[in-house]
Every structure is written in structure tokens, then in C-alpha cells.
Amino acid sequence: MLQNTKTLRRVGGGAAVVTVAGLLPLFAASAASAVTGSPQFTVDPLAPGAISRTTVVFTTTTAISSTNNTITIKPTTTPGPGFMFSSSANAYTVNGVVATSATGGGAADAPVVITVSPSTVAAAGGTVTVVANATTNPTAGSTTSVTVATIADGTSLNSNTQTFNATAGTAPTVTQVNPVAVPSAGGTPVTITGSNFSTTGNTVTFQPIGTTTAPVATVANAGSGDGTTITVTSPPLTNNTSYDVTVSNGMANTATSATSAADQLRAKDNLAFIPLVPTRALDTRSGFGGPRGKVQPGQSVTFTLPPVVPAGATGVAVNVTSITPTGPGNAVVFQSGGTAPATSSVNFVPTGTDATGNFALVPLNAGQNTASLTIRVGTGTGAGASDFTADVTGYFTGTSFTAPANATGRVLDTRPAPNRTGNLQGPLVGRATFPVALTNVPTGATAVALNSTAINPTQVGNLQVFPTSGAPGDIATVQYVPGLDTGSFSVVPITRDGSGNASVNIYSDSSGTVNVAIDVTGYLTSGNTFTPFNKPGRVLDTRQAGGPITPGAPRSANVEGRSFGTTAVASGQATSALVSVASVLPKGVGNLRGFPTGSPVPNAATINYFPNQSRENFAIVAVRNGSLDLAADGVPSDATVDVLGIF
């Protein structure tokens, strides 16, 4: 049996854990339950800086009633004031189950009565653990005793006096909210990252910004287990309204988290693409998200999508990067459980320190494993192995994004048989426009997601893929050099002729020839909120103003309040943007990272660069308060950002 008294000196904060014991009975209804042990305070290491989270443990030797399960906890503090317990049922769990109700509390040393589900404690003896949150702490150096009783007969268990140095709890801090925008109807998982969250109970508040007409919404959460991450389901919110997402941890002497740009969330009606702060899901160099080590030719690596991507997602946006390959090759990313398409998502060559990334939209089929993706490395003579990273930037819902009808998605390959596919034979000459027929285009499709590859070019050049109703512009889809196969992602509006046949155009500005392969990865339908621009617009060029981007000094690019061709983007319209990001002749190695303004710089590269090379990659980047940010990691680099459309 434990001793009746014990003194604990509190060091650096922590929650109190009270073990209640004694030989007095805990009555419920007509049956008695023998309770053994005696109270004891210890420190909860998961609650730095707060002592208000108190765990009460008692052990029974006979059954507790299945009809009248109420427990009273009463602290007595000298000189006081002492514990003030919460009157919210959410603040209490019994054997891991949230209490049915709670009454009392609300004043220093006031008793609180907790009602619990019969199934929670109706057992023939065993340990009962009550986790209770207070809202204030005792004064430093106070002496506190805790009494536990049942409301059924008021009989108290033996109590124990403890002496400890009370410290004020620390207010929570929110550093990131993901996604950046959600459908206003509610029901979307929202992951909140920060510090000093309660591991057992938090209140998340959605506070409208700049308006008094939108209601404030609150969501209770049971806690994260580590005090740094919690996930809630978004409540119904008001369309076209931004919210500060704040957290109250229910701990002693603490307030709600302070507001900042990083905690802002926007609500939009009928939002089909849910934009995320870029989230790393895989890095084979360290073994994060999957096995450690290079993926060999003909082999695969599977990684789990982050929890913020729900099971009902119909497509996912991901940037896949090949790092230091041992030989030339390619890899394709696809939904786990499916068949690997005979196409490529990223092409790579060995240069010793090279990293080549490409963006992809991957359809998700509910009949397969919607929680994970697979990267498979291609085979062939001299094919190399490679490390990979994968960064998720958003997901689709509903029928807004659909997979191609044919298994491979390939609509064009100008190489000779057996590769020949589509309506063109190559190699294609430069400085000429060619139409590419799209087959099996679903009804209602307004744009197509493509991966275009320049194969065996004879001269340096740029390949453009654009609507057949338009003309070549200033933005390259693929930049290529002789001797290398180079691919890149794009989203292109679909044009139909009088017979309903769909197509896109391709154009090479090279003086040489090039073969071209084009793979459809999916279609955006009329139910999507994507708005393509008939003329893409440059929103950032550091050569014109500001100079190279340096680490620790992100540069902002405004997307709203301006026109792109004939499309005007109003304030509050954009939740994410389809962009082309380019590094321009950097002097060393590094990467650029696109992310929503106000968020911390993510551990996810949009494009990797190397000395004296200009590189380009497409991406969908979340927009907050009308703008997105671009940060550099490594040697400073000039950069450009062109916007091709918005969601």
C-alpha cells in the first residue's frame, strides 16, 4: 500500500497526477465497491508549463453500478486560491471516454460532479482513471488535498495532502492551419499545429475576420497526445469569409492562442480543390514516410498520404523529386493498389548532385487504397536507382477531377512504332504548331492535366502546350537540351471543334527537331472551380525588383486585384493558383519553396536549382489574403512566378 503522504517539488511545470486510494467504499446504487490505495501527486511530462491537467486513479475490487456512475472531485487548498475545475464535460475523460456531463466547478476549490457512461466503468473490479482539466492553478507553494467521493451517498475516500510549487500554465500557440481553405458547408478535416495544446481537451474557435455578421463557431477536441498537433472537423462556415483559428487548452491561468496570419482559414462555397500548406509525405534519404534508400529500377516505394487528406478525396496534388540518381531513368506515381501506368511522372539523369522534380495530379479510386501512393522506377538498359521526396499540396473532392478512360493515359508519342501513339508522327520540326487530339474526354471536362515529355531533342528549346483556341505565349511547358529527355506537368483548357472533338496544341521554338510524348493524368470537370487564364501573367520577377531571394527572407507575389488577359481576379476570389516557378541562373545549389503567405516556410521544395542553370516547374500553391510566398533554401537565386489560373 502507498504511504498516506508524499511531498513533490514541481520542477519546470507539468500536470498533476493524483492517485486516490483508501479503504472506504465507493457506493453506487445498492452495490458497494471496495477501493484501495491513497492519493499521490506526480508530474505529467506531456503537459510542460501547466499543472491543471489532473489524473485521478482509483482501483475497485467489485463492480461499479451500471446505472449511477457519478464521481465527485473536490480540491482543498491552503492558503488558496486553489484549483478551479471546468464545468464542461469535454474537460473530463474516464478510462479514455469523454464524460457524459459535468456540473459544479467554476470557482476555486469548488467540487465538480462527473457523470460517466455505464459501459465505461461497469466492470467487476479494476482501475478507473479520471482525467480532469482545471482552469486555474493553486497559488505557488500552496498545500492541496484532493477528495474523491460518489454523489450516490457522499462517502469520501481517503484524501492526501500534497505540497508543490504551482506555476501558471502556458498559452497555446498556433503556427499552422491545414488546409488553407475549406468548403463552407463544413465537414473537412483541419489539422492545427502549434505548441502547448492540451493532450486531453482543447476548444478550437473559428473567429470571423473583419465582419460581425458571420457567427463564431467552436469545436471541442479530445487532444493530440503530444500537445503539438490536433485535428478537428470544420463546422459550417460563412461563404467568402476568412477565419482566425484559435485554440484554448483549458489549462490553468491561460488564454486563447494569439491570432496571426498563420492561423487563418478561408471558407468558400462549392470548393472542389482543397489547398494545403505543402506537406512532406516521403523522403527515402532519411526513411521518412517509407523505407530508407534508393529505389532500384523496376522496384517501388509506397508512402501514406498525410492525415489532412480524407478518405473521400478523388485526386491528390503532389510534387515528386528524384535526388542523386545513379543513372538515367524515369518514375511514375500512382494510387497504391492499382496498376502502374506505362508512362512517366518524372525523368532523371545522373549529375552527382542533381535533383529533378515534377508536379502531378493523381486520381484516387475509392475501390483502391485511397490512403497511399506508390512511386515505381522504370527499367531499361543502363537505368539508374534514385532517392525520392514527395510533397502533397492539395486534394480534390467529388467529381471535380476524374481519371483518363484508358489505362495509360498516353494520347501522343511521335516516336516510331511500337511507341507511336496519337495523330502525329515525329520527330517534330521547330517553330510550327501541331494539334494533339484528345480521345475519350469525359462529358463536362473543361481542362486536362498533362505530363509532356521532350524526347531526343537535337537542339536547345522550349515546348509549349496550350489551348487550340490560343497562340504560343511566353511560358514554356518543357525546357529541354540535346541528349536529355525532359518532362513537365501542365493544366490546359480543352477546346472542342464543331463536332465536339477535343484537342490541345503543341509548339516548339527550337531550330532543331524533337519527339514528344503526352500523357493525360486526369480531367477537371465543369463542377470544378478552376478558372484558366487566356493569357498567363507574371506576378514576380526578382530581376526587375528586389534582387535574388535569400534564405530567411521570403518574397510575396500578389494574385488578386489584377487582370490576366481578359480575366480579372477580385479580392477574396483565389484560394490557390496554378503557377510556373522558375529559378534564373543561380550561382549555387538550392531550392525554391512556394507556400501561402503567412505560413512558416515548409520543408517542401517547388523547384531545385543548380549553378548557372535556369529551371522551371509547375505547381498548385495555396493563396492566403490574395498572395503567395516564395522562399529560397541554399544559395540565393533570382526567380519568376507566372500564374496560369486559379481555384
N, C-alpha and C positions, 0 to 999 in steps of 0.2 A: 504494500500500500504506500502511496506517495505521502510525504510529510505534509502537515497542515499549513505550514508557512514556508514561503520562499521569497527571497529578495532578488530582483533582477534589475540591473542597471542598464538602461536603454542606451545604446550606442548608435548614433547616426540615423535614428529613425527606424521605422518598421511598424508593422501592425501587431497588436497584442493577440496572443492565442491563449484562451482560458480553458483549462481542463477542469471540469466540475466533477466532484466526487462526494462521497459520504455514504452513510448507511441509512439515511432517511428515505422513505418510499416516495416514488413519483406516481401519484394516483391519476388515473384517467378512467372515467365511468366507474364501474364497480370493481375493476381489477387493479391490483397493485403491482408495481414493477420495482423490484429492488434495484437500487442504483449504487454503484461502488466508485471509489476514488475520492479526490479532493481537488479544489481549484488550483490552477497554476498559470502564470503568465510566461509566455515565451515570445520571441521576435519572429515575425513573418518576413523572410528575405525578399519576397515578391512585392513588398509594399514599402520601398525606401521613402523616408520622409514623412510617414504617417502612421499613427497608432490606432486609428479609428476602426480599422477592419479587425474585428474581434471574433475569434473562433471559440465556440463553447462546445466541449466534448463531454458526453457522459455515457456510461455503459449500463445497460439494463440486463437483468438476468431472467425476466419474464416478459410476456407480451405486453405491449402498449396498446391501448384501446384503438380500434379501427374506426370509432365514431366520434371521439372527442380528443383530438390531438392539439392541445394548446400549450405553449411553453411561455413562461414569463421570465424575462431577464431584467434584473434591477441592479444598477451600479450604485454604490455609495462612496462618495469621495470627500476626503478631508484634506485641506480646508475647502476645496472646490473653487470654482465650479467644476463639475465633472463631465463624464460622457453625456452627450445629447444624442440619443438614438433616433434614427429616421423612422417616420411613420408610414413609409412606403413599403409595400410587400416585396417590391423588387429588390430592396436592400438586404433581404434575408434568403438564405437557402438552407434547407435541412436535408442532409445526405445528398447534396447536389441538386435538389429540386427547389425551385423558387417557391416561397411561402404563398399560401392561398390568400392571406390577408395579414395586416399588422395594424394594431391600434396602440395608442399611447405615444411615448417619446415626445419629441418637440420641446423638451425643457431639460436642463441639466439634471442628471441623475433620476429622471423620470422613468418608471418601468415601461417596458414595451411588451405587449402580448402578441405572440406569433401563432397563427393558425396554419396547420400544415395538412397536406393531403394524407388521408389514412394510409394509402399504399406506401407512403414514404417511410413510415416508422413502424407499421404494423408487422412486427416480427417477433418471434419467440426469443427475445433477448438479443443483444448485440450493441454495437457502438452507434450512437446518434451524434452527428456533427451538425452544429448550427453555426453558420457564418453570418455575422451581423455587422452592418455598417452604421457607424455613428456620424454625426455631422459636426461635432466639436470634440476637442480633446480636454482631458483634465489639465489643470494648471501644472506647470513643471514642478516636480518634486512632491506632488500630491500622493496621498495614500488612498488606494481604491480597493474596495471589496466588491465582489460580484455575487449576487444571489440568484439562483435559478429555482423556479417553482412551477407548479401547474395551476392553471386557473380553476381546475376542477375542485380542488379542496384547499388551495392556498398553502399547502405544506411546502416549506422551504427545504432545499437541500443544504448541506453544509456549505458555508462560504469560506473564502480565504482572503486574507489581506495581502496585497502586493504593493511594493514601493518601486516606482520607476520614474525616470526623468521624461516627462511628456514634452513632445515637440510638435509644432504646428505642421499640418500636412502641407504638401506642395501642390500648387495648382497645376492641372494638366496643361500640356502644350500640344497643339495640332500643327504638324509640319506638312501634311499632305492629305488630300482627299481624292480618292479614285473611285469612279470615273470623274471627269471634269464637268460632264453634262449628263443628265438623265431625262427620260420621258416624264412629263409632268403627271402622268397617271399614277406614278408610284410603282413599287414592286421590284425595283432594281437593286442588286447588291451594291453597297457602298462600303469601301474599306477606308478606314481612318487610321493614319499613322501619326505617332507622336510619343509623348512620354508622360509618366505619372498617371496613366489610366488605372482605374481600379481593376483588379483581376476578378472581381465578383459582381460588380454592379456599376454601370455608368448611365447617365442620361445624356442623349445626343439631341441637340436642338438645331433646327433649321430656321434661322432667323433671316427674313427677307431684307435685302439691302436696298435702301433708297425708296421704300414705299411703306405706307401704313395700311394699305388695303389688303395685301397678301397676309394670310394668317401664319402665325408661328406654329411650327409642328415639332413635336418631341417624340423620341423613340427611346424606350428603355432597352438596355443591353446587359447581358449577364457578365460581360468581361472577356478578356482575351487570354488570360493565363500567364502572360508575360508583362502586362502593363504597357505595351508599346503599340499594339495593333488591335483594333476592334472592327467588326463588320456588322452593319445593320442593313435593313431593307428600307429603301427610301419610301416615305409616306407620300400621299397625294400632295402635289405642289402646284403653284400657280404658273401658267404658261408665260414664257419670256421674262422670267424673274430669276435674279441671282440671289443666292443664299449664303450666309456665313454658317458653316457647320461647326458648332462648338460642343465641348464635352465637359460635363460636370461629373466628377468621380465619386461624389458622396462622402469624401474623406473629411477629416476634421479641419476646420478653420481654412477651408479653401474655397476659391471662387471658380466660376466657369473659365475655360480657356479663353485667352485673349484672341480677338479676331485679327486676321491677316489675309493677304491675297492668296496664300497657300491653302486656306480652308474654304475657298469659295466654290460653290457648285451652282450650275445653271440648269433650270428646268425648261424643257421645250415640248410642245405637243408633237406627237407622232414622230419622235426622234428614232430613226432606224439604225443609224451608226452611232455607237456609244464610244466616245473618245476617251482614251486613258492617258495618264502620265506614262511615258514609256516604261515598261516593266520587264526586267530581265527574267527570262524563264530557263535559259540554258547557257552554260559555259563549260565546254569539255576540257578546257585547260586546267580548271580547278576542280572539276567534278560537280559543279553546281547544277542542280536540276537533272543530272544524268551521269552516266559513267565518265570517269576521267580518262583522257587520252584521245589521240586522233582516231577518227572514223576511217576504216580501211575501205578500199574500193569494193563495191558490192555489199557492204555492210550498212547498218542503220543505227541511229540513236533516237530514242523516244524520250520526250520530255512532257511534263504536265503543264497545262495552262494555269496561270495564276488564279487564285480563288475568286478574284473580281470578275472573271469571265464565267457567266452562269451556264448551267447545263443546257438551257434552251437556245443558246447562241447558234445562229445559222452560218456564220462565217467569222473569221478572225484575221486581223491585220498584223503582220509580223515582219520584222526585218531580220534576215538571215545573213550572217557574215562568216565567210571562210577565212581562217587565220593560219598563216605559215604552212601552206600545203607542201607536200614532198614531191609533187609532180602535177602536171596539168590535169584538169578534170572538171566535173560538174556535180551538182547535187540538186535533188528535188525535195520540197517539203510538202507533206500531205497529211490528211487526217489518219491517225492511228487506227488500225483495224481494216483499212481499205487497201487497195492495190496501188503501188507506186506508179504514177504516170510515166510514160516513156518520154519525158520532157525534162527541162532543167529549170530550177529556180535561181541558181547562182552558178557562174562559171569562174574557175580559178586557175592560176598559173603560179609556179614557184619562183619567188624572187628573194627568198631568205627572210624578209621581214614583212611580207605583203599581207594585207587583209582586204578582201573584196566582199562588199555587201550588196544585197539586193532586197528590195521590198516585195512582199507578196500578199495577196488576199487569198485565203484558203477556205473553201467551202466546208461546212460541217454538216454531216448527215446524222440525224438523230438515231439511225439504226446502227451506227458505228460508235467508236469511243469518242465522245464529244469533249472529253477532258484532256486529251493529249494530242500532240502532233509528232510526226516522225520525219527525220531527215535521212535520206538514203543517198549514198555516194555512188556515182556511176562507175562503170567498168570500161576497159579498153586498153589497148597497148600503151604502156607507159603511164597509166592512170595513177594519180597520187592519192595519198591519205591527207586528211585535213582536220584541224580543230574547228569548232563552230561555236558561235554565240547566236542566241535567238532572243529578240526583244519584241514584246507584244505592245501594240499601240492603240488597239481598239477592237470592237467586235460588232457584228450585225445581228439584228433580231428580225423575226417574222420572215416574210418572203421578199425582203428588200434586196437580198443577194442570193443568187442561185448558181449552181454548178453547171458547167457545159454538158450538153447532152452526150457527146462522145467521150469515151474513157480517157483519151489522152489530152483532149483539148487542142490538139495541133490543127491549125487551119491553113498554115503555109510552111513549106520548106522548098526552097528553089534549087536545092542540090539535085543531082541526077538520081535515078532510081537506084536502090529501093527507098531512098529518103523522100523522093518527090511527093509533095502534098500540095493541094490547092491549085489555083488558077494561073500561077506564074512559073516560068522556067528561068533559071539563072545560069551564070551569075548576072545580077542586075547592073546595068550601067548607071553611072552617077548623073546627077543633075536632071533627073527625069522623075515624074510622079507616076506611081502604079497603084491601081485599085486592088484591094485584097477582099475577096468575097468571104463573108461570114455565113456559115451554114448552121441550121438547127437553132436559130436565135429564138429564145422564148418570147411569147407574146407579152408585150408591155415592157420589154427591155429598152432602156434609154441610153445605156453606156456599157462598155465592155472593158473588163480588166484583162490586160495582156502582159505577157512576158515576151519581148522581142530580142532576138539574138543576131548579131552580125557575125558571119562565118567566113573565114579565109579572105579577109579584105586585102586588096593589093596596094592600097594607099590609105593614108590617114583620112578620116572623115567622120561625119555625123549622120546618123539615121534618124529621121523623124517619122512618127506615126500620128496621124491627125484625121479629123472628120473629112469625108469626101465632099462635104459642103464648104470646106475651108481651103486654106492655102498654107504652104510651109511657112513656119514662123521663125523665131529666134531661139527657141528652146529645143535642144537635142534630146531625143529619147534614148539613143545609144551613142556614146563616143567610142570610136574604135581606131586601132592602129594595126598595121600589117603583122601577120603571124599570130594574132591572138583572136580567139572567139570571145566576144563580149556581149553580155545580155543586160537588159534593164526592164523595169516594170513601168507600166503607164495605165491610165484610165482614159478612154477615148469615147466621146459621144458617138452614138450609132446614127448613120444616115441611111434611109431607105429610098429606093427608086420608086417609080410609078407602079411597079409590080409587087412592091413590098420586100424586095431583096435588100439585105443589109450588107454594108461594107465599110471599110476604113481605107485611107490612103497611106502609102509609104513613099519616102523621098530620101535620097542620099545626096549630100552635097560634095561628094568626093569626085576626083578626076579619074579614079580607078573603078574597079568592079567589086561587088560583094554579094555573097549569098545571104539569104535572110530566112530565119525560122521564126514563126509567130505562134504562140500558144495562148489559148483563152483559158484563164483561170476562173472566170465567173462573169455573171451579168448583173448589173444594177438595174432594178425594175422601176416602173413608174411609182411604186409605193415608197421609193427611196427619197430622201431629202437632199440628194446630191444635186448641186447646181454647177454645171460645167461652164467655163468662160469661153466665148468665141475668140477672145484674144487674151492669152495669159499675161499677167502683169508682174513686173519686178517690184518687190516691196523692200528689198535690202540689197545694197551693193556697197561693201565696205571700202572699195577703191574710190568711190565718189565722196564718202563721208565717214569719218571715224577711224579709218585705217584697220589693220588686221585685228581680228578678235583674239584677245589674250585670255588665258585661263583665269577664272575668278571674276571676269567682267563680261557677263552675257550681254548680247545686243538684242534689242526688241525690234520687231517688224510689225507694223500695223496693217491689219487685213480689212477692217471695217471703215466706213465713211469715205470710200473711194470707189472708182469705177474701173472695171476690167473689160475693155471693149465696150459692148452695149449693156453690160450687166453692172448695175450699181449695188453695192453691198451696204446695207443700212446698219446702223448701230444695233448691236444685240442679235444680229442675224446669224453669225457664224459660230458654230461650236467646234469645228475642226476644218482644216484646209488641206487639200491635195497640193503638195509643193514639190518643186525641184530645188534641191540644195546642192550647191557646188562649192568646193574648195578651189581657190585660184592660186596656183604657183606658190605653195608654201615652201619655206626654207628647210623644213624638217618633218619628222613624223608626228602624227597626232590624229585627232578626230573631231568632228563637229556633232553636236547633240541638239536636236530640236525638241522643244517642250513648251507647255503652256506658260505664259507669263505669270510670275508669282510663285511657281513651284520651285522646290530645290532642283539643282541640276541632277538629272537621272544618271544612273550607271548604264547607259544605253546609247550607243553611237548611231547617228543617222548616216554618216559617211566617214570612212577612214581615208587619210591622205598621207602622201609621201613626198620627199623633196622634189621640187620643180615639176610636179605633175598636177594638172587640173583634173579634178574628178567630180562626178555628178551622181546623185541618187534621188529617186523619188520616195516620198513618204506621205502618210496622212498624219498631221500634227494637230493636237488639240489646241484650241484657241480659248483664251480667257480674257475677258474685258476687251475684246476686239483685237488682241495681238498674240503673237507667239514669240518665244525667245530662242536664240541660237548661242550656244556656249562652245568654247574650244577646250580641249584637253590635250596637252602636249605643246609643241611649238606653235606660236601664233600663226594664223592664216587669214588671208582675205577670203571673203565669202559672198555669194549671191544667193538670194531666195526669190523664186518665181512662183506665183500662185496660179494654178490651173483650174481650180474650182473649190467650192466649199460645201460642207454638210451643215 
